Amino acid sequence: MSLRARTLLLLGTGIAVLTLTGALLASTLWLGNLRDLEVREMERNLERLEGVLRHEERTLLGTAQDWAEWDETFEFARGKNPGFPRKNILPETFEGLRLDFMSILGARRSVWRRDPATGEVVRSDMEEPHADDGREARTEIWSKGGTAVVVARRAIKRSGGEGEPAGTLLLGRNLDEDAVSALGSLARVSLRAVAPGDRSPPWWEAGVGASPREAGERERAIRARDDDTLEGEILLRDSHHEPALLLVVEEPREILREGRRWVLLLTLSLAAAGLLLGAGMLALLQRQVVGRVGRLSAEVERVGRGGDLSRRVAVEGEDEIASMAAGMNAALADLEKAVADREAARGRLREAEEELDRSLRQELVGRVAGGVAHHFNNLLVVILGRAELEAARFPEGDRTRNALEEIRRAGERAAALVRELLAFAGRQVMRPADFDLRAFLRERAGEMGAAAGKGVAVRLPPEGAPLPVRADPGQIGAALVDIAEAAGRAMRGSGTLDIEASEASVEEGEVPGLAAGRFVLLRVTDGGPGLDPEAAARLFDPFYVPGEEGVFVTRFGLAAAHGILRQSGGNLSVASPPGGGTSYLLHIPRAG
């Protein structure tokens, strides 16, 4: 056997051993780490889902507390206040609170359910399962008719908390397909629900379930369904600690698939490098080849040591070494793009998390505000009525009558604030109608000019085809007045308020918080100095005035306007580009 042949055999054997060893090490260590990374990512998904479940339970328990500590509920539970269901147990109540049933256990033991087909509320005198009269405030899971239900229970007390409870209030939400889909959206996971008995054998009996790591956490399990999908499972148990529902999070195994591709690429790269090295050794006298390989290796080492992915190795000639250099450059370009894409994805994820946090916070504040307005409005009715009756007993000009009139006027101002509070909370009574927005703007131009200030000119859109919209004209007018007042404040009472109107079609996800559909876009632009990012983020907060944080404000302003547009099925947003000026963008549902 010639030296060349023996050298080829030796090199071939060495290359094969090195390639297989490298591939085995990469597959064992790297792919093992990638599998651990997949599991950790799934654990984070399950923790987010667990957090969303806890938030749903706390929200439902808070709603139960509001109703259970209401005097009208207390009187009904004692067998009085027979008009309570007619006034309060309405389809709008169930829709607004996202309830599927309500039970009041007391002198009257009543159950109201929402018919999923018609949306109507029906009453039954039969008790719900597990509906004992325990006074403990808690949430639990019920298994009812093959459906899991989240139930919150509270003892029914007077609003002041004194005295013995009159009974128990139960509020329930079905964990049906729509509810599970909503939970998955909030947790940003692909989520589905299965009956525990559909798993054969059940995973908690097979011994692969993970024990809870903290008090209150539910049983979890993570397993690979196949080479393409990883599943994370959370078991919900009912009040008897029996399995009620299994929530399954599905995650594509993209990390592992990408890792396998890189292992294959690494194996091929090792083989290619070995072949190139063997050719160099056989052509030992060809110093040009050895030199070029040395230079190429030095450049790759500099790129790796410096960490600058934008650098490229030099490509000399058009042979195999040049092809390898070009491949390395292509790999560097791909890696540079992958790093940039990862950073961009992280930025989008942070923005999505901040938007979710703002939405959840605004929803919670809106519910609290609506509850406060509801009770405060009841008090105002009594105050205004009593003041009016007492004032009628005294003649005109009497000091007592004047004092009572002052009380009545203060109560009316408080009632206006309650209406703004209800608008912010999205619980204002709406009377939608079809009307032409162009004509409506001409009618309300005077009110907007008065709200903006005497030195502000209101420039209406030019004449054109009608722009029919579907909304409550009074509420839209109130929102425009609030916006004009904010714009006038920004312009210090002097300038021009430009109004533009046009039709707009919105795609799903194009405008945050707005469903796809046809709208009329109303753009109201002031000539003020504009908003910084912090002020723009807080612009729709109640009682907030940009640049006047120390001033005590008694009106909701843009917070109420935002609530009106949202309850009307539209949206209010703000754009304040650098260079001055703020544009308020009102998406109003188009009629027809």
C-alpha positions in Angstrom: 0.0 0.0 0.0 1.4 3.3 -1.0 2.1 6.1 1.4 -0.6 8.2 -0.2 -3.1 5.4 0.3 -2.0 4.7 3.9 -2.2 8.5 4.6 -5.7 8.6 3.1 -6.8 5.6 5.1 -5.3 7.1 8.3 -6.9 10.5 7.6 -10.2 8.9 6.7 -10.3 6.9 9.9 -9.3 9.8 12.0 -11.8 12.1 10.3 -14.6 9.5 10.8 -13.8 9.1 14.5 -13.5 12.8 15.2 -16.8 13.5 13.3 -18.7 10.8 15.1 -17.3 11.8 18.5 -18.1 15.5 17.9 -21.6 14.6 16.7 -22.2 12.3 19.7 -21.0 14.9 22.2 -23.1 17.6 20.6 -26.1 15.4 20.5 -25.7 14.3 24.1 -24.7 17.6 25.8 -26.2 20.2 23.6 -29.5 18.5 22.8 -29.8 17.6 26.4 -29.5 21.2 27.4 -32.0 22.2 24.7 -34.5 19.7 26.2 -34.0 21.2 29.6 -34.5 24.6 28.0 -37.8 23.4 26.5 -38.9 22.2 29.9 -38.0 25.4 31.6 -39.9 27.4 28.9 -42.9 25.2 29.4 -42.6 25.7 33.2 -42.8 29.4 32.6 -45.9 29.0 30.4 -47.5 26.9 33.2 -46.6 29.5 35.8 -48.2 32.2 33.6 -51.3 30.1 33.2 -51.4 29.5 36.9 -51.2 33.3 37.5 -54.0 33.9 35.0 -56.2 31.3 36.8 -55.5 32.9 40.2 -56.3 36.3 38.8 -59.7 35.0 37.5 -60.5 33.5 40.9 -59.6 36.7 42.7 -61.7 38.8 40.3 -64.7 36.5 40.7 -64.2 36.5 44.5 -64.1 40.3 44.5 -67.3 40.5 42.4 -68.9 38.1 44.9 -67.8 40.3 47.8 -69.4 43.4 46.1 -72.8 41.7 45.7 -72.7 39.8 49.1 -72.1 43.1 51.0 -74.9 44.9 49.3 -77.9 45.7 51.5 -80.4 44.9 48.7 -78.9 41.4 48.4 -79.0 41.1 52.2 -82.7 41.9 52.4 -83.5 39.5 49.6 -81.6 36.7 51.3 -83.7 37.4 54.5 -86.9 36.9 52.5 -87.6 40.6 51.8 -87.0 42.9 48.8 -88.9 40.7 46.3 -88.1 43.1 43.5 -84.4 42.4 43.8 -84.2 39.8 40.9 -86.3 42.0 38.5 -84.0 45.0 39.0 -80.6 43.3 39.3 -80.6 39.7 38.0 -80.6 40.7 34.3 -78.8 39.4 31.1 -76.7 42.6 31.1 -75.6 41.7 34.7 -74.5 38.2 33.7 -72.9 39.5 30.5 -71.0 42.4 32.2 -69.7 40.2 35.1 -69.1 37.2 32.8 -71.3 34.9 35.0 -73.0 31.7 34.1 -75.0 31.2 37.3 -75.8 33.0 40.6 -77.2 31.3 43.7 -78.5 33.0 46.9 -78.9 30.6 49.8 -80.9 32.1 52.6 -84.6 32.4 53.4 -85.0 32.1 49.7 -82.8 29.5 48.0 -82.7 30.6 44.4 -80.5 29.9 41.4 -80.3 32.0 38.2 -78.6 30.6 35.1 -77.8 32.2 31.8 -79.1 30.2 28.8 -76.1 30.0 26.4 -78.4 29.8 23.4 -80.6 32.8 24.0 -78.5 34.8 26.6 -81.6 35.1 28.8 -81.5 34.5 32.6 -83.7 31.7 33.9 -84.5 31.0 37.5 -84.7 27.6 39.2 -85.5 26.7 42.8 -83.1 23.8 42.7 -79.8 24.1 44.5 -76.5 23.8 42.8 -74.3 20.8 43.7 -71.9 21.4 46.7 -74.0 24.5 47.6 -73.7 24.2 51.4 -74.3 27.2 53.6 -70.7 27.5 54.8 -69.7 31.1 55.6 -66.1 30.8 54.4 -65.1 33.1 51.6 -63.3 31.1 48.9 -63.2 30.0 45.3 -63.4 26.4 44.2 -64.0 24.2 41.2 -67.2 22.3 40.7 -67.8 19.4 38.3 -71.3 20.0 36.9 -72.8 18.1 33.9 -69.3 17.3 32.5 -68.3 20.9 32.8 -65.8 22.5 35.2 -67.1 25.6 36.9 -65.1 28.2 38.9 -67.3 29.2 41.9 -66.8 32.0 44.4 -68.7 32.0 47.7 -69.2 34.8 50.1 -71.3 35.2 53.2 -74.2 37.7 52.6 -73.8 40.6 55.1 -75.0 44.2 55.5 -72.8 46.8 53.8 -71.3 47.8 57.1 -70.5 44.2 58.1 -72.5 44.2 61.3 -74.8 41.4 62.4 -75.1 37.8 61.4 -74.9 36.7 57.7 -78.3 36.2 56.0 -77.1 33.4 53.8 -74.5 32.6 51.2 -73.9 34.0 47.7 -72.5 31.8 45.0 -71.2 33.1 41.6 -70.0 30.8 38.9 -68.2 30.9 35.5 -68.1 27.8 33.3 -64.7 26.7 32.0 -66.1 26.0 28.6 -64.3 26.2 25.3 -64.6 30.0 25.0 -63.4 30.5 28.6 -60.4 28.2 28.1 -59.5 30.0 24.9 -59.7 33.4 26.7 -57.4 32.0 29.4 -54.9 30.9 26.8 -54.9 34.3 25.2 -54.3 36.0 28.5 -51.4 33.6 29.3 -50.1 33.8 25.7 -50.1 30.0 25.2 -51.9 27.5 23.0 -54.4 26.0 25.5 -57.1 23.4 25.3 -59.1 21.5 28.0 -59.7 17.8 28.2 -61.7 15.6 30.6 -59.3 13.9 33.0 -60.8 10.5 32.1 -60.0 10.9 28.4 -56.3 10.3 29.2 -55.4 6.6 29.2 -53.8 5.9 31.6 -54.4 9.1 33.7 -51.1 10.9 34.0 -51.5 11.4 37.8 -51.8 7.6 38.3 -48.8 7.0 35.9 -46.5 8.8 38.3 -45.2 11.5 35.9 -47.1 14.4 37.5 -44.9 17.0 39.2 -45.8 17.8 42.8 -46.7 21.4 43.7 -43.7 23.4 44.6 -45.6 26.0 46.7 -48.7 26.1 48.7 -51.8 26.7 46.4 -50.2 25.5 43.2 -52.0 22.8 41.3 -50.6 19.5 40.1 -48.5 19.9 36.9 -46.9 17.6 34.4 -44.7 18.1 31.4 -44.2 15.5 28.7 -43.4 15.1 25.1 -46.4 14.1 23.0 -44.1 13.4 20.1 -41.0 14.7 18.4 -42.8 17.8 17.3 -44.9 18.8 20.3 -44.3 19.4 24.0 -47.3 19.3 26.4 -47.7 20.9 29.8 -50.7 20.0 31.9 -52.4 21.5 34.9 -55.0 19.4 36.8 -58.0 21.2 38.3 -59.6 19.3 41.2 -63.1 20.0 42.4 -64.3 20.7 46.0 -64.2 17.0 46.7 -60.5 16.8 45.5 -61.6 14.7 42.5 -60.2 15.5 39.0 -62.4 18.0 37.3 -60.6 19.3 34.2 -57.2 19.0 32.6 -55.7 22.1 31.0 -53.2 21.2 28.3 -50.6 23.7 27.0 -49.1 22.8 23.6 -45.8 24.1 22.5 -44.0 23.2 19.2 -40.5 21.8 19.8 -38.9 24.4 17.6 -35.8 24.7 19.9 -35.1 21.0 19.7 -35.7 20.8 15.9 -33.4 23.8 15.4 -30.8 22.1 17.7 -30.9 18.9 15.7 -30.4 20.9 12.5 -27.4 22.6 14.1 -26.0 19.2 15.2 -26.3 17.9 11.6 -24.7 21.1 10.4 -21.9 20.7 13.0 -21.4 17.1 11.9 -21.2 18.1 8.3 -18.9 21.0 9.1 -16.6 18.7 11.0 -16.5 16.3 8.1 -15.8 19.1 5.7 -13.1 20.5 7.8 -11.5 17.1 8.1 -11.5 16.6 4.4 -9.9 20.0 3.9 -7.3 19.2 6.5 -6.5 15.9 4.8 -6.1 17.5 1.4 -3.8 20.1 3.0 -1.6 17.3 4.5 -1.5 15.5 1.2 -0.4 18.7 -0.5 2.1 19.6 2.2 4.4 21.2 -0.3 1.7 23.4 -1.6 2.4 26.2 0.9 -0.1 28.4 -0.8 -2.9 26.1 0.4 -1.5 25.8 3.9 -1.0 29.5 4.1 -4.5 30.3 2.9 -6.0 27.8 5.4 -3.9 29.5 8.1 -5.1 33.0 7.2 -8.7 31.8 7.0 -8.4 30.2 10.4 -6.9 33.3 11.9 -9.7 35.5 10.6 -12.4 33.2 11.9 -10.6 33.2 15.3 -10.6 37.0 15.3 -14.3 37.1 14.6 -15.0 34.6 17.3 -12.7 36.3 19.9 -14.0 39.8 19.1 -17.7 38.8 19.1 -18.4 41.2 16.2 -20.9 39.3 14.0 -20.8 42.0 11.4 -17.2 41.1 10.4 -16.6 38.8 7.5 -13.7 36.6 6.6 -11.8 37.3 3.3 -12.7 35.1 0.3 -9.6 34.4 -1.9 -10.0 32.6 -5.2 -12.8 30.3 -6.3 -11.9 26.9 -4.9 -13.1 24.8 -1.9 -11.4 27.0 0.7 -13.1 30.1 -0.8 -16.4 28.2 -0.7 -15.9 27.4 3.0 -15.1 31.1 3.7 -18.2 32.1 1.8 -20.2 29.6 3.8 -18.8 31.0 7.0 -19.8 34.5 5.9 -23.3 33.3 5.1 -23.4 31.6 8.6 -22.2 34.8 10.2 -24.9 36.8 8.3 -27.6 34.3 9.4 -26.4 34.4 13.0 -26.2 38.2 13.0 -29.8 38.3 11.6 -31.0 35.7 14.2 -29.5 37.7 17.1 -31.2 40.9 15.7 -34.5 39.1 15.3 -34.2 37.7 18.8 -33.7 41.2 20.3 -36.6 42.6 18.2 -38.8 39.7 19.5 -37.8 40.4 23.0 -38.8 44.1 22.5 -42.2 43.1 21.1 -42.7 40.7 24.0 -41.9 43.4 26.5 -44.4 45.8 24.8 -47.1 43.0 24.8 -46.5 42.3 28.5 -46.7 46.0 29.3 -50.0 46.3 27.3 -51.4 43.3 29.0 -50.5 44.7 32.4 -52.1 48.0 31.5 -55.3 46.3 30.2 -55.7 44.2 33.4 -55.1 47.2 35.6 -57.6 49.3 33.7 -60.2 46.5 33.8 -59.7 46.2 37.6 -59.9 49.9 38.2 -63.0 50.1 35.9 -64.8 47.5 37.9 -64.0 49.2 41.2 -65.1 52.5 39.7 -68.4 51.1 38.4 -69.2 49.6 41.8 -68.4 52.8 43.6 -70.5 54.9 41.2 -73.4 52.4 41.6 -73.6 52.9 45.3 -72.8 56.6 45.2 -75.6 57.2 42.7 -78.1 55.5 45.1 -77.0 57.9 47.8 -77.2 60.9 45.5 -80.8 60.1 44.6 -81.7 60.2 48.2 -79.8 63.5 48.8 -81.2 65.3 45.8 -84.8 64.1 46.4 -84.7 65.1 50.0 -83.1 68.5 49.4 -85.8 69.3 46.7 -88.6 68.2 49.0 -87.3 70.3 51.9 -86.6 73.3 49.8 -90.3 73.3 48.6 -91.4 73.9 52.2 -89.8 77.3 52.4 -90.6 80.5 50.4 -88.4 82.1 47.8 -85.5 84.0 49.3 -85.5 82.2 52.6 -82.0 81.4 53.9 -82.9 77.8 54.6 -84.2 77.4 51.1 -81.1 79.0 49.6 -78.9 76.6 51.6 -81.0 73.6 50.5 -80.7 74.8 46.9 -76.9 75.0 47.2 -77.0 71.4 48.5 -79.0 70.3 45.5 -76.7 72.1 43.1 -73.7 70.4 44.7 -75.5 67.0 44.4 -76.1 67.6 40.7 -72.4 68.3 40.2 -71.7 65.1 42.0 -74.2 63.3 39.8 -72.3 64.6 36.7 -69.1 63.2 38.2 -70.9 59.8 38.7 -71.8 59.8 35.1 -68.2 60.4 34.1 -67.2 57.6 36.5 -69.7 55.3 34.9 -68.4 56.3 31.4 -64.8 55.5 32.5 -65.9 52.1 33.9 -67.8 51.3 30.7 -71.2 51.0 32.5 -72.9 54.1 31.2 -76.4 53.6 29.8 -76.0 53.9 26.0 -78.8 54.8 23.6 -77.2 54.1 20.2 -78.6 55.6 17.1 -77.6 56.2 13.5 -76.5 59.7 12.6 -74.3 61.6 10.1 -71.0 62.5 11.8 -70.4 65.5 9.5 -73.7 67.2 10.4 -73.1 66.2 14.0 -69.7 68.0 14.1 -71.3 71.2 12.6 -73.9 71.1 15.4 -71.4 70.6 18.2 -68.7 72.9 16.9 -69.8 75.7 19.2 -69.7 73.5 22.3 -66.2 72.2 21.4 -65.0 75.8 20.8 -66.4 76.9 24.2 -64.6 74.0 25.9 -61.3 74.7 24.1 -61.3 78.4 25.0 -62.2 81.7 23.3 -58.9 82.0 21.6 -59.1 78.6 19.9 -60.5 78.3 16.4 -62.3 75.0 15.5 -61.6 74.0 11.8 -64.2 71.4 10.7 -63.7 68.9 7.9 -64.8 70.1 4.4 -68.2 69.3 3.0 -68.5 65.8 1.5 -70.6 62.6 1.5 -72.3 61.7 4.7 -70.4 59.6 7.2 -73.1 57.5 9.0 -72.1 56.1 12.4 -73.8 54.0 15.1 -73.4 55.4 18.6 -75.0 57.4 21.4 -74.9 61.0 20.1 -75.0 62.5 23.6 -72.1 60.4 24.8 -70.0 61.0 21.6 -70.7 64.8 22.1 -69.5 64.6 25.7 -66.3 62.8 24.6 -65.6 65.5 22.0 -66.1 68.2 24.5 -63.6 66.5 26.9 -61.1 66.2 24.0 -61.6 69.8 23.0 -61.0 70.9 26.6 -57.8 68.9 26.8 -56.6 70.3 23.5 -57.4 73.9 24.5 -55.4 73.3 27.8 -52.5 72.1 25.7 -52.6 75.2 23.5 -52.9 77.5 26.4 -56.2 78.8 25.1 -54.9 80.0 21.7 -54.5 78.2 18.4 -56.4 76.1 15.9 -58.1 72.8 16.6 -58.1 70.8 13.3 -60.8 68.1 12.8 -60.6 65.5 10.0 -63.1 62.7 9.3 -62.7 59.7 6.9 -63.8 56.1 6.6 -61.5 53.4 7.8 -61.4 49.6 7.6 -59.6 48.0 10.5 -58.0 44.5 10.3 -57.8 42.1 13.2 -54.9 43.2 15.5 -54.2 46.4 13.6 -55.5 48.7 16.4 -54.9 47.4 19.9 -58.2 46.7 21.7 -60.3 47.1 18.5 -62.0 44.3 16.7 -61.9 44.1 12.9 -64.6 46.0 11.1 -65.7 49.2 9.3 -65.3 52.5 11.2 -65.3 56.3 10.8 -61.9 57.7 11.9 -62.2 61.2 13.5 -58.8 62.9 13.9 -58.7 65.9 16.3 -55.3 67.7 16.2 -54.2 70.5 18.5 -51.3 72.9 18.0 -49.8 72.3 21.4 -46.2 71.3 22.3 -47.0 67.6 22.1 -46.6 64.9 24.8 -43.6 63.1 26.1 -43.8 59.2 26.2 -44.6 59.2 29.9 -47.5 61.7 29.5 -48.8 59.8 26.5 -48.9 56.6 28.5 -50.8 58.2 31.3 -53.1 60.4 29.2 -56.2 58.3 29.8 -55.7 57.9 33.6 -58.4 59.4 35.7 -57.7 62.9 37.2 -54.5 63.3 35.2 -53.5 66.5 33.4 -50.2 66.5 31.5 -47.7 69.0 33.0 -50.0 69.8 35.9 -49.4 66.9 38.2 -49.7 69.1 41.3 -53.1 70.6 40.3 -56.2 69.0 41.9 -58.6 67.9 39.1 -62.2 67.1 39.8 -63.2 65.6 36.4 -62.3 62.5 34.6 -61.9 64.2 31.2 -60.1 61.9 28.7 -60.5 58.9 31.0 -64.3 59.3 30.6 -64.0 59.9 26.8 -61.9 56.7 26.5 -64.6 54.7 28.4 -67.3 56.2 26.2 -65.6 55.1 22.9 -64.7 51.7 24.3 -68.3 51.1 25.4 -69.6 52.3 22.0 -67.6 49.5 20.3 -64.9 51.9 19.1 -61.6 53.2 20.4 -59.7 56.3 21.5 -56.0 56.6 21.0 -53.4 59.3 20.9 -50.5 60.1 18.5 -47.9 62.8 19.4 -45.0 62.7 17.0 -41.8 64.7 17.7 -42.1 68.4 16.7 -45.3 69.4 18.5 -49.0 68.7 18.2 -51.2 65.9 19.6 -53.7 64.0 17.5 -56.7 62.2 19.2 -57.9 59.3 17.0 -61.5 58.3 17.5 -62.6 55.1 15.8 -66.5 55.2 15.8 -68.4 52.1 14.4 -69.9 52.9 11.0 -73.6 52.5 10.5 -75.0 50.1 7.9 
